[in-house]
Amino acid sequence: MEKSRQARSLKERIKKYVPFLAQIQIYKLVKKTRFLRHKISSKILGKEDIKKAFRQAGLKKNDIVVVHSSLGRIGHVKNGADAVIDAFLEIIGKNGLLIMPAFSALNYDKKRKMHVFDVKKTPTYTGAIPETFRKRENVKRSISPTHSYCAFGRRASEFVRNHENCDNPFAMNGPFGKIYRWNAKIFLIGVDQLANTPLHIVEDKTEFPVKVFTDKFKVLVIDDGKEKIVKARKHLDSLRRHRDPNILEKYCMSYGVMKIHRLGSTELRILNAKDFVHMMEELVRKNITIYHAK
């Protein structure tokens, strides 16, 4: 437990003080080191082991599930990211919906003098599992230059629709709002509230007491070779040093909206989207947010 708290504290300091692109390189190095350590010392987990853990955590046929994950923290997984993805799909079935973050760093094109987002080609920085998922056949991706989601299943096209027309990435009329309205299960595999991006739903759903978004800026979107201009917002850069999502850990437990299970070498946190967002709304009414005073 002490090691876990120390790790969270280090991650929080990195997010506050290290430039974003440098953070990505640091995490890549950490993941590579962790993978090698697990490969040497950990029990090999197969797809059936992962399915057993998911079922014990409450995953069922036809579920809608949004997954934030760290493959390296699970341990040594045979067939890696594909095994985790297949475990989800085989449980939820063809009428379920699997959702993963495909968040990406803004790419500024000096020749065009604007940011460019290629729906098919822009990679995600959210880890091996979502990047592998993003590249799979028939996976749909929403159009957001910073916080796109990928989805596969019966309602995938409906889920990703309209993100480019939203006022902000977390708007209720886009994919984040559907996570709430459809009451998706949130699976946090080897990650904590720092990675639980649905917590930002409350910033659009309520009269939020903190200014969090920039003014709109233009982005060139390339989708199957077709180009169009969309207007986007992102979080204010100044918030990085004043944001602490892990203050929510204690509230998630005291409000009873989160359960923690084991998966290999790590923890698996499970939340229902509606319960989680309603908790966040109640905290906002008490003037409790993830943002500290400046």
Backbone bond lengths (Angstrom), bond angles and torsions (degrees), N, CA, C in turn:
res aa  C-N    CA-C-N  psi(-1)  N-CA   C-N-CA  omega(-1)  CA-C   N-CA-C  phi
1 M - - - 1.466 - - 1.520 111.50 -
2 E 1.358 115.90 -42.53 1.459 120.35 179.09 1.528 111.11 -62.56
3 K 1.355 116.14 -42.84 1.460 120.26 177.82 1.524 110.77 -61.71
4 S 1.345 116.48 -38.76 1.457 120.74 179.16 1.526 111.17 -63.06
5 R 1.335 116.66 -42.85 1.467 120.26 178.52 1.527 110.96 -64.62
6 Q 1.331 116.35 -41.04 1.457 119.88 179.10 1.524 111.29 -63.53
7 A 1.335 116.24 -40.31 1.470 120.44 178.71 1.520 110.80 -63.64
8 R 1.343 116.87 -42.13 1.464 120.17 178.61 1.524 110.64 -62.92
9 S 1.325 115.75 -42.10 1.459 119.83 -179.79 1.519 111.19 -62.01
10 L 1.336 117.06 -41.83 1.459 120.69 178.44 1.522 111.00 -64.00
11 K 1.337 117.39 -44.12 1.462 120.85 179.12 1.518 111.08 -60.80
12 E 1.337 116.27 -40.84 1.456 120.14 179.94 1.522 111.51 -63.99
13 R 1.351 117.21 -40.25 1.464 120.30 178.95 1.531 110.80 -66.40
14 I 1.338 115.98 -39.68 1.466 119.81 178.06 1.523 110.13 -61.18
15 K 1.334 116.88 -46.20 1.461 120.84 -178.71 1.523 111.78 -63.35
16 K 1.332 117.00 -32.07 1.464 120.53 -177.92 1.519 112.62 -77.01
17 Y 1.327 116.80 -40.94 1.457 119.71 -165.32 1.525 115.67 -114.47
18 V 1.322 118.56 -13.92 1.468 120.97 -176.99 1.530 109.01 -100.78
19 P 1.340 118.61 132.76 1.468 121.02 177.37 1.526 111.21 -53.43
20 F 1.328 116.02 147.94 1.461 121.23 -170.48 1.526 112.61 -59.31
21 L 1.322 117.99 -46.30 1.469 119.56 -178.18 1.524 111.02 -65.36
22 A 1.330 116.66 -32.99 1.460 119.55 176.25 1.522 110.75 -68.62
23 Q 1.344 116.63 -34.90 1.466 120.28 176.33 1.520 110.61 -57.82
24 I 1.325 116.65 -43.68 1.465 120.75 -178.11 1.528 110.53 -60.03
25 Q 1.330 117.25 -43.01 1.462 120.65 -179.97 1.534 111.20 -66.50
26 I 1.327 116.60 -39.41 1.468 120.50 177.78 1.519 110.25 -61.57
27 Y 1.340 116.74 -45.67 1.463 120.29 -177.79 1.522 111.63 -66.92
28 K 1.329 117.39 -34.04 1.460 119.56 176.36 1.524 110.87 -62.41
29 L 1.330 116.23 -42.40 1.456 120.58 178.75 1.523 111.04 -65.33
30 V 1.337 116.46 -42.73 1.463 121.15 178.94 1.524 110.33 -61.41
31 K 1.339 116.43 -43.65 1.464 120.24 -179.33 1.524 111.79 -63.54
32 K 1.327 116.41 -41.03 1.461 120.02 179.67 1.526 110.75 -63.51
33 T 1.338 115.88 -43.02 1.461 120.72 178.84 1.526 111.01 -64.02
34 R 1.323 116.21 -43.53 1.463 120.63 -179.57 1.523 110.96 -64.13
35 F 1.336 116.69 -40.79 1.469 120.88 179.52 1.527 110.67 -60.39
36 L 1.325 116.39 -46.11 1.460 119.70 -179.29 1.524 111.60 -63.90
37 R 1.323 116.55 -38.56 1.470 120.15 179.11 1.520 111.06 -64.48
38 H 1.338 116.33 -45.59 1.467 120.15 -179.98 1.525 111.64 -65.99
39 K 1.332 116.49 -35.35 1.459 120.11 -178.05 1.526 110.49 -63.85
40 I 1.326 115.20 -32.85 1.459 119.88 -179.29 1.524 111.90 -80.55
41 S 1.352 116.73 -41.05 1.461 119.22 -166.31 1.527 116.05 -111.24
42 S 1.318 118.77 -16.10 1.465 119.94 -171.29 1.525 112.99 -94.84
43 K 1.311 114.93 155.22 1.453 121.49 169.56 1.529 108.79 -65.18
44 I 1.313 116.09 141.35 1.461 120.22 178.65 1.525 109.15 -78.86
45 L 1.334 116.00 124.18 1.456 121.53 177.42 1.519 109.53 -97.85
46 G 1.320 117.25 134.36 1.448 122.10 175.09 1.515 111.14 -102.75
47 K 1.311 115.79 175.06 1.468 121.02 -179.07 1.526 111.69 -58.26
48 E 1.330 117.87 -39.57 1.461 120.51 -178.61 1.529 111.59 -66.89
49 D 1.332 117.68 -33.85 1.466 120.79 175.08 1.523 110.27 -62.76
50 I 1.315 115.68 -41.99 1.463 120.74 -178.87 1.523 110.34 -68.80
51 K 1.327 117.18 -41.79 1.469 120.22 177.68 1.525 110.98 -60.65
52 K 1.320 116.65 -41.04 1.470 120.31 178.60 1.524 110.70 -60.26
53 A 1.332 116.34 -43.85 1.467 120.15 179.52 1.523 111.15 -65.29
54 F 1.321 117.75 -40.26 1.462 121.34 179.62 1.529 111.16 -64.94
55 R 1.326 116.74 -42.43 1.463 120.02 179.20 1.532 110.65 -64.86
56 Q 1.326 116.59 -41.19 1.467 120.04 177.92 1.526 111.11 -63.20
57 A 1.340 116.38 -27.69 1.467 120.97 178.83 1.524 112.29 -84.46
58 G 1.332 117.56 -2.41 1.465 120.60 173.81 1.510 116.13 105.72
59 L 1.332 118.59 4.95 1.458 119.91 178.34 1.519 109.48 -70.81
60 K 1.365 116.14 136.18 1.459 120.74 -174.98 1.532 110.87 -136.54
61 K 1.319 114.39 169.02 1.455 121.65 174.80 1.527 109.79 -58.02
62 N 1.340 116.19 139.90 1.468 125.14 177.77 1.528 114.06 73.71
63 D 1.327 118.28 5.80 1.464 120.14 179.72 1.524 111.45 -66.79
64 I 1.330 114.44 150.95 1.459 122.88 166.69 1.520 105.77 -102.69
65 V 1.339 117.01 122.64 1.457 119.77 -173.81 1.517 110.46 -137.25
66 V 1.333 115.53 131.39 1.462 121.47 175.19 1.527 107.45 -107.36
67 V 1.330 116.17 130.38 1.464 121.86 -169.17 1.522 110.77 -120.01
68 H 1.326 115.87 122.43 1.465 122.01 167.72 1.526 106.06 -113.25
69 S 1.339 117.12 136.13 1.460 116.90 -164.41 1.521 113.88 -152.44
70 S 1.331 113.50 160.44 1.463 122.40 168.46 1.524 107.04 -132.32
71 L 1.314 116.52 107.79 1.462 120.44 -179.52 1.523 110.90 -62.69
72 G 1.324 117.16 -40.70 1.453 120.83 -176.65 1.510 113.98 -61.69
73 R 1.328 117.07 -30.92 1.462 119.33 -178.01 1.529 112.52 -77.84
74 I 1.320 118.00 -19.56 1.467 119.84 179.42 1.522 110.41 -65.56
75 G 1.317 116.37 -37.79 1.457 121.81 -174.65 1.511 109.69 123.81
76 H 1.315 116.85 -157.89 1.463 121.96 -178.76 1.531 108.59 -85.44
77 V 1.328 116.16 105.71 1.465 122.25 -176.72 1.527 109.20 -105.39
78 K 1.315 116.20 119.96 1.463 120.53 176.86 1.530 109.35 -63.14
79 N 1.316 116.82 128.11 1.469 124.61 -176.85 1.525 112.65 69.98
80 G 1.321 116.98 10.40 1.457 122.41 167.34 1.512 115.90 53.04
81 A 1.339 115.42 -134.15 1.463 121.93 -174.35 1.526 111.92 -59.00
82 D 1.322 117.22 -37.21 1.470 119.89 -178.81 1.522 111.84 -61.29
83 A 1.333 116.57 -36.13 1.466 119.55 179.15 1.520 111.16 -64.61
84 V 1.333 116.82 -40.09 1.467 120.82 179.72 1.527 110.08 -67.31
85 I 1.319 116.86 -45.55 1.472 120.94 179.87 1.530 110.28 -61.72
86 D 1.332 116.91 -46.81 1.470 120.58 -179.23 1.528 111.39 -63.92
87 A 1.333 116.81 -34.27 1.467 119.62 177.69 1.522 110.54 -61.14
88 F 1.316 116.85 -44.35 1.471 120.32 176.74 1.525 111.35 -61.82
89 L 1.324 116.40 -50.40 1.466 120.36 -173.66 1.522 111.87 -65.29
90 E 1.319 117.58 -36.33 1.464 119.70 -178.89 1.520 111.66 -70.98
91 I 1.309 117.61 -26.14 1.470 119.89 177.67 1.529 111.11 -82.25
92 I 1.329 117.76 -48.57 1.473 119.25 -174.21 1.521 111.78 -76.69
93 G 1.330 118.11 -22.47 1.455 120.77 175.39 1.521 113.75 75.32
94 K 1.321 114.87 -178.39 1.470 120.65 -172.82 1.524 113.26 -68.93
95 N 1.326 117.80 -21.38 1.465 120.03 179.12 1.529 112.89 -95.54
96 G 1.322 116.60 -0.14 1.454 120.06 174.57 1.520 110.75 -83.34
97 L 1.327 115.80 -178.95 1.462 120.75 179.02 1.520 108.83 -141.76
98 L 1.329 115.78 121.77 1.458 122.21 178.14 1.523 108.39 -105.02
99 I 1.330 116.23 127.17 1.463 123.01 -175.28 1.527 108.61 -125.19
100 M 1.327 116.22 134.87 1.461 120.23 176.47 1.522 110.17 -138.97
101 P 1.335 117.15 150.01 1.463 120.55 179.78 1.518 111.03 -72.75
102 A 1.327 115.81 136.79 1.465 121.43 174.30 1.527 108.22 -122.72
103 F 1.323 115.75 43.32 1.454 121.55 -176.00 1.530 109.43 -63.03
104 S 1.332 115.96 145.13 1.463 119.96 -174.93 1.525 110.87 -140.28
105 A 1.317 114.45 151.99 1.461 120.63 175.76 1.531 109.17 -73.84
106 L 1.317 116.44 144.29 1.455 120.17 178.10 1.530 109.92 -65.48
107 N 1.322 114.94 133.55 1.463 121.49 -179.07 1.523 108.82 -111.61
108 Y 1.340 116.06 110.26 1.468 120.04 -178.94 1.519 109.68 -94.14
109 D 1.332 115.84 123.35 1.465 122.46 179.09 1.531 107.94 -94.98
110 K 1.319 116.18 111.86 1.466 120.33 -176.57 1.525 112.19 -65.69
111 K 1.340 117.37 -33.76 1.460 120.09 179.50 1.526 111.40 -68.19
112 R 1.328 115.05 -42.74 1.469 118.86 -179.52 1.522 111.87 -83.63
113 K 1.329 115.70 -15.83 1.469 122.73 -179.39 1.529 111.77 59.74
114 M 1.334 114.76 43.17 1.456 120.31 174.66 1.526 109.80 -163.70
115 H 1.318 115.78 165.62 1.461 120.60 175.75 1.518 109.44 -73.36
116 V 1.348 115.29 147.06 1.463 121.18 -179.54 1.530 109.16 -127.82
117 F 1.327 115.60 133.24 1.467 121.36 177.11 1.515 108.51 -127.03
118 D 1.337 116.61 116.34 1.461 122.02 177.42 1.528 107.52 -100.28
119 V 1.313 116.61 113.66 1.464 122.08 -173.18 1.527 111.52 -58.54
120 K 1.328 117.02 -39.07 1.464 121.07 -176.49 1.531 112.69 -84.85
121 K 1.320 118.07 -31.10 1.462 120.57 -168.46 1.523 115.21 -107.92
122 T 1.319 118.52 -25.93 1.461 119.46 -176.69 1.521 109.72 -65.91
123 P 1.341 118.31 120.35 1.471 120.33 -177.70 1.520 111.99 -75.50
124 T 1.316 115.34 163.50 1.452 121.00 175.01 1.527 109.53 -101.79
125 Y 1.319 115.52 150.06 1.473 120.14 176.82 1.529 112.02 -99.48
126 T 1.332 117.82 10.83 1.463 121.18 -171.02 1.528 113.82 -90.15
127 G 1.330 117.91 11.73 1.451 118.79 172.22 1.516 114.76 117.64
128 A 1.328 114.54 172.07 1.465 121.05 -174.51 1.524 112.46 -67.48
129 I 1.322 117.32 -37.41 1.476 119.20 -176.76 1.525 110.95 -66.93
130 P 1.342 120.44 -53.25 1.466 118.45 178.67 1.520 114.31 -66.31
131 E 1.343 118.00 -31.74 1.465 118.91 178.52 1.528 110.34 -68.36
132 T 1.319 117.47 -38.77 1.468 120.96 175.34 1.527 109.93 -65.24
133 F 1.315 117.01 -42.79 1.464 122.76 178.45 1.526 110.67 -61.23
134 R 1.337 117.23 -44.54 1.466 122.27 -178.45 1.525 111.70 -56.06
135 K 1.326 116.43 -36.65 1.467 121.55 -175.21 1.523 113.43 -82.92
136 R 1.329 117.78 -6.09 1.467 119.74 -177.58 1.522 111.72 -72.80
137 E 1.338 114.22 151.18 1.460 120.80 179.44 1.528 110.62 -63.01
138 N 1.335 115.23 137.61 1.467 124.39 175.59 1.531 114.12 71.38
139 V 1.321 117.94 8.75 1.466 120.09 172.24 1.525 107.98 -79.08
140 K 1.319 116.78 132.30 1.461 122.90 -179.01 1.530 109.89 -96.81
141 R 1.334 115.81 146.42 1.463 120.50 178.84 1.523 109.97 -127.07
142 S 1.323 116.66 134.25 1.456 120.23 177.69 1.525 109.91 -76.55
143 I 1.314 116.11 160.47 1.459 121.01 -177.67 1.524 109.14 -98.55
144 S 1.307 114.64 97.78 1.466 122.95 173.55 1.521 106.49 -148.82
145 P 1.323 118.75 123.39 1.466 120.10 -176.04 1.520 114.25 -69.81
146 T 1.324 118.35 -11.88 1.464 120.80 179.02 1.525 112.94 -120.33
147 H 1.338 118.92 -38.88 1.470 121.11 -170.50 1.533 112.00 -132.61
148 S 1.331 115.50 52.75 1.464 118.27 175.77 1.525 110.58 -72.97
149 Y 1.335 114.99 154.91 1.463 121.66 172.40 1.523 108.77 -118.87
150 C 1.332 115.45 147.93 1.461 121.34 171.49 1.525 108.98 -107.56
151 A 1.322 116.14 148.88 1.463 119.81 -177.44 1.518 110.78 -147.34
152 F 1.328 114.93 148.80 1.461 121.73 176.13 1.517 108.09 -140.77
153 G 1.329 115.52 129.87 1.459 120.53 179.26 1.511 110.94 144.66
154 R 1.308 115.54 -173.97 1.472 121.15 -172.75 1.525 113.13 -58.62
155 R 1.334 117.93 -36.69 1.466 120.55 -175.63 1.534 112.18 -108.42
156 A 1.316 116.90 22.70 1.469 120.17 -174.94 1.524 112.17 -60.92
157 S 1.331 117.31 -46.67 1.468 120.30 -178.47 1.525 110.81 -62.84
158 E 1.318 115.93 -40.90 1.463 120.41 178.21 1.524 111.01 -64.76
159 F 1.331 116.31 -37.78 1.458 120.16 -177.64 1.522 111.71 -65.36
160 V 1.323 118.70 -45.61 1.468 120.79 -173.91 1.523 112.73 -80.34
161 R 1.331 117.96 -10.41 1.457 121.80 -174.31 1.541 111.99 -64.51
162 N 1.331 115.85 140.96 1.467 124.53 166.73 1.521 115.41 81.77
163 H 1.330 118.14 5.50 1.472 118.19 -177.85 1.525 111.33 -62.17
164 E 1.336 116.98 -36.39 1.464 120.64 -177.00 1.520 112.60 -68.78
165 N 1.325 117.74 -16.67 1.468 121.57 -179.10 1.527 113.00 -97.40
166 C 1.328 116.72 2.38 1.461 120.49 -177.06 1.525 111.31 -78.60
167 D 1.324 116.16 151.75 1.466 121.36 178.41 1.519 112.00 -65.60
168 N 1.343 116.30 -32.89 1.459 122.40 178.56 1.527 107.49 -149.60
169 P 1.340 119.21 166.18 1.464 119.58 -174.33 1.520 114.86 -60.73
170 F 1.347 117.41 -25.26 1.461 121.29 -171.46 1.534 112.58 -104.73
171 A 1.316 116.39 18.26 1.460 121.75 -173.04 1.527 112.51 -64.23
172 M 1.325 114.84 150.92 1.456 121.29 -177.64 1.526 112.92 -68.61
173 N 1.340 118.13 -20.61 1.465 119.38 178.97 1.523 112.87 -93.35
174 G 1.339 116.46 14.83 1.460 121.28 177.05 1.513 111.61 -123.00
175 P 1.322 118.11 -164.74 1.462 121.57 -177.85 1.528 114.60 -56.55
176 F 1.332 118.04 -38.27 1.463 118.86 -179.14 1.529 110.89 -64.37
177 G 1.336 116.41 -38.47 1.462 119.48 176.70 1.516 111.97 -64.85
178 K 1.332 116.86 -34.16 1.469 120.14 178.37 1.525 110.98 -69.83
179 I 1.329 117.52 -34.27 1.465 119.41 173.80 1.519 109.52 -55.29
180 Y 1.324 117.20 -41.07 1.470 121.69 178.18 1.522 111.25 -71.80
181 R 1.326 117.33 -54.49 1.470 120.20 -173.55 1.526 112.26 -63.91
182 W 1.321 116.75 -35.78 1.464 120.67 -179.89 1.524 111.34 -85.99
183 N 1.317 117.11 1.00 1.472 124.24 177.52 1.531 111.61 50.48
184 A 1.320 114.79 54.43 1.467 120.06 178.53 1.522 110.78 -62.89
185 K 1.315 115.01 151.55 1.458 119.93 168.74 1.525 107.92 -83.15
186 I 1.305 117.02 134.24 1.456 122.24 178.43 1.525 107.84 -101.84
187 F 1.328 116.54 119.58 1.463 122.76 176.63 1.529 108.49 -107.77
188 L 1.315 117.01 119.11 1.459 122.73 176.28 1.530 106.87 -109.18
189 I 1.320 116.63 103.62 1.465 121.90 -174.37 1.524 109.39 -99.49
190 G 1.324 116.30 106.18 1.456 120.20 178.50 1.518 114.13 72.37
191 V 1.330 117.12 10.65 1.462 121.64 178.82 1.527 108.30 -131.63
192 D 1.341 115.66 162.34 1.458 120.06 -179.45 1.521 109.81 -116.41
193 Q 1.331 117.34 -152.44 1.463 120.57 -174.39 1.527 113.11 -68.33
194 L 1.321 118.44 -17.01 1.464 120.20 174.54 1.523 111.42 -59.09
195 A 1.327 116.71 -28.48 1.465 121.28 -178.20 1.531 112.68 -102.81
196 N 1.317 117.20 -3.07 1.469 120.90 -173.40 1.525 110.20 -84.94
197 T 1.323 116.24 75.00 1.466 121.24 -172.34 1.523 114.72 -62.95
198 P 1.343 121.62 -26.08 1.471 118.86 174.54 1.528 114.39 -56.76
199 L 1.335 118.04 -12.56 1.465 119.23 176.39 1.529 110.89 -63.37
200 H 1.343 117.66 -20.47 1.466 120.25 -179.32 1.528 112.44 -79.53
201 I 1.332 118.25 -7.89 1.472 120.91 177.21 1.519 110.42 -54.54
202 V 1.318 116.41 -39.17 1.462 121.32 -176.18 1.528 111.60 -63.04
203 E 1.323 117.79 -23.32 1.460 121.11 -178.80 1.525 111.86 -70.53
204 D 1.326 116.90 -20.99 1.462 121.49 175.21 1.524 111.49 -102.52
205 K 1.315 116.95 -34.66 1.467 121.59 -173.05 1.524 112.79 -73.35
206 T 1.336 116.88 -28.11 1.457 120.92 -176.81 1.528 110.67 -113.35
207 E 1.303 114.58 172.97 1.473 120.09 169.42 1.524 105.99 -82.35
208 F 1.307 114.43 85.99 1.467 120.57 -169.20 1.524 109.89 -73.11
209 P 1.340 118.16 136.13 1.469 121.06 -172.99 1.527 115.03 -79.47
210 V 1.330 117.67 -3.96 1.460 121.28 -177.02 1.524 109.07 -121.17
211 K 1.332 117.14 134.95 1.466 120.36 173.84 1.523 107.52 -74.28
212 V 1.318 116.26 121.34 1.472 119.02 -173.96 1.521 114.34 -120.61
213 F 1.340 118.55 -17.68 1.461 120.02 -172.60 1.526 112.80 -110.28
214 T 1.329 115.22 148.15 1.460 121.81 172.80 1.531 109.62 -72.69
215 D 1.331 115.23 172.18 1.459 119.44 166.72 1.525 108.14 -68.86
216 K 1.307 116.69 166.19 1.460 120.19 -178.78 1.523 111.18 -73.45
217 F 1.329 115.05 145.67 1.457 121.04 176.74 1.533 107.94 -134.68
218 K 1.328 115.88 157.76 1.462 120.81 -176.07 1.528 111.11 -84.38
219 V 1.331 114.73 142.25 1.462 122.07 176.00 1.522 107.97 -134.54
220 L 1.320 115.83 133.64 1.465 120.53 173.05 1.517 108.07 -86.08
221 V 1.321 116.79 119.60 1.466 122.23 178.83 1.523 109.43 -102.34
222 I 1.334 115.33 129.94 1.463 121.45 175.34 1.519 107.50 -111.32
223 D 1.320 116.83 118.85 1.467 121.72 -176.60 1.529 108.56 -132.78
224 D 1.340 115.93 108.20 1.468 121.48 -176.72 1.527 111.53 54.21
225 G 1.331 116.07 41.66 1.464 120.85 177.03 1.512 114.57 85.48
226 K 1.330 117.85 -14.14 1.462 121.20 179.52 1.527 109.38 -90.86
227 E 1.323 115.93 140.54 1.458 121.11 -177.49 1.521 111.22 -113.14
228 K 1.321 115.76 143.13 1.463 120.89 173.31 1.525 108.99 -154.11
229 I 1.300 116.09 157.23 1.461 122.32 178.76 1.516 109.09 -98.24
230 V 1.337 116.48 129.84 1.457 120.60 173.06 1.529 107.81 -123.90
231 K 1.314 115.59 159.71 1.459 120.82 176.07 1.525 108.83 -107.11
232 A 1.322 115.78 135.59 1.460 120.72 -173.83 1.520 110.32 -133.77
233 R 1.326 114.68 163.06 1.462 122.19 169.81 1.518 107.82 -125.83
234 K 1.313 115.99 163.15 1.451 121.57 171.26 1.529 108.26 -142.18
235 H 1.326 116.14 172.20 1.454 119.40 175.90 1.524 110.04 -65.71
236 L 1.307 115.75 145.33 1.454 121.10 174.72 1.526 110.06 -61.07
237 D 1.320 117.14 132.58 1.464 120.89 179.82 1.528 111.55 -60.51
238 S 1.313 117.00 -30.31 1.466 121.23 -177.26 1.523 113.30 -66.14
239 L 1.351 116.46 -15.78 1.467 119.82 -177.88 1.519 112.81 -75.62
240 R 1.326 117.63 -18.74 1.467 120.41 -172.58 1.519 112.10 -54.96
241 R 1.319 116.91 -38.53 1.463 119.91 -176.40 1.522 112.77 -83.92
242 H 1.319 116.50 -3.49 1.464 119.81 -176.12 1.525 112.35 -121.87
243 R 1.340 115.91 16.19 1.465 120.54 -174.68 1.525 109.29 -114.82
244 D 1.330 115.97 130.19 1.468 121.04 179.78 1.527 109.53 -140.90
245 P 1.342 117.37 80.89 1.467 119.84 -178.58 1.524 114.14 -59.34
246 N 1.323 117.63 -25.73 1.463 118.97 -175.28 1.523 114.16 -74.21
247 I 1.330 117.90 -2.97 1.463 117.73 169.42 1.531 109.87 -65.40
248 L 1.352 116.37 -17.85 1.462 120.38 -179.13 1.521 113.19 -76.18
249 E 1.339 117.59 -16.67 1.464 119.91 -178.49 1.530 111.09 -54.66
250 K 1.328 117.63 -49.05 1.462 120.64 -176.90 1.529 111.52 -67.00
251 Y 1.342 116.61 -35.03 1.465 119.06 179.28 1.530 110.86 -71.80
252 C 1.324 117.28 -38.83 1.470 119.89 177.81 1.524 110.87 -58.60
253 M 1.326 116.42 -37.57 1.462 119.71 180.00 1.525 111.39 -76.98
254 S 1.335 117.69 -43.18 1.469 120.00 -177.00 1.526 111.87 -70.38
255 Y 1.344 117.10 -30.79 1.463 120.59 177.01 1.530 111.54 -84.35
256 G 1.313 116.99 -7.92 1.462 120.99 178.17 1.512 114.35 70.89
257 V 1.345 117.81 28.97 1.467 120.02 -177.29 1.525 112.13 -99.38
258 M 1.330 118.01 -1.31 1.458 120.43 -177.77 1.519 110.91 -136.29
259 K 1.333 115.45 138.73 1.458 121.64 173.01 1.527 108.64 -119.70
260 I 1.319 116.18 147.25 1.455 121.33 -178.32 1.521 109.59 -118.14
261 H 1.324 115.44 128.22 1.463 123.00 179.06 1.523 108.56 -122.79
262 R 1.325 116.14 173.04 1.456 121.55 175.43 1.526 109.91 -99.65
263 L 1.334 114.80 145.45 1.460 121.88 170.93 1.521 106.78 -144.34
264 G 1.307 116.88 105.72 1.448 120.36 -178.13 1.511 111.61 59.07
265 S 1.326 116.33 -122.47 1.462 121.54 -177.48 1.518 113.22 -92.03
266 T 1.321 117.76 7.11 1.463 119.15 -172.23 1.519 112.48 -134.17
267 E 1.341 114.70 -175.50 1.459 121.79 178.47 1.524 110.41 -103.68
268 L 1.322 114.58 149.59 1.460 122.82 178.81 1.525 107.36 -121.62
269 R 1.330 116.18 111.40 1.460 121.44 -179.28 1.526 109.43 -97.25
270 I 1.334 116.72 132.47 1.465 122.25 -176.75 1.521 109.51 -122.80
271 L 1.341 116.13 129.06 1.463 121.54 176.19 1.520 109.08 -136.89
272 N 1.334 116.88 151.56 1.455 121.28 168.39 1.530 107.68 -95.55
273 A 1.328 116.51 133.50 1.460 120.97 -171.06 1.525 112.70 -57.32
274 K 1.332 117.62 -45.26 1.470 119.16 -176.63 1.518 111.50 -64.82
275 D 1.328 116.81 -45.39 1.466 119.56 178.82 1.526 110.44 -59.57
276 F 1.319 116.27 -42.15 1.462 121.44 -178.13 1.526 111.05 -65.29
277 V 1.334 117.10 -47.03 1.464 120.01 -178.80 1.523 110.71 -66.84
278 H 1.333 117.52 -39.43 1.471 119.47 177.66 1.526 110.97 -62.02
279 M 1.327 117.09 -37.66 1.466 120.13 174.74 1.522 110.48 -61.68
280 M 1.332 116.03 -45.08 1.460 120.33 179.70 1.527 111.08 -60.82
281 E 1.340 117.00 -40.53 1.468 120.51 178.67 1.522 110.92 -62.83
282 E 1.322 116.57 -41.61 1.460 119.53 178.26 1.524 110.91 -64.31
283 L 1.322 117.38 -38.87 1.462 120.52 177.81 1.526 111.26 -64.41
284 V 1.337 116.91 -39.57 1.462 120.18 177.55 1.525 110.46 -61.51
285 R 1.338 116.91 -40.15 1.470 119.52 177.93 1.528 111.59 -62.13
286 K 1.328 115.93 -25.53 1.469 121.14 176.51 1.531 111.45 -92.63
287 N 1.347 115.11 8.71 1.471 122.19 -179.16 1.532 112.00 63.04
288 I 1.327 116.45 33.39 1.455 121.95 175.04 1.531 108.27 -108.21
289 T 1.318 116.93 118.65 1.462 122.02 176.53 1.526 108.77 -133.43
290 I 1.317 115.59 177.13 1.468 119.59 178.66 1.531 111.71 -81.34
291 Y 1.340 116.38 -0.30 1.452 120.49 -176.87 1.527 110.51 -104.08
292 H 1.340 115.52 125.65 1.453 120.72 176.45 1.532 109.62 -80.59
293 A 1.314 115.37 159.93 1.461 119.95 174.94 1.525 108.95 -64.94
294 K 1.324 116.07 142.93 1.471 121.47 -178.08 1.535 109.57 -79.55
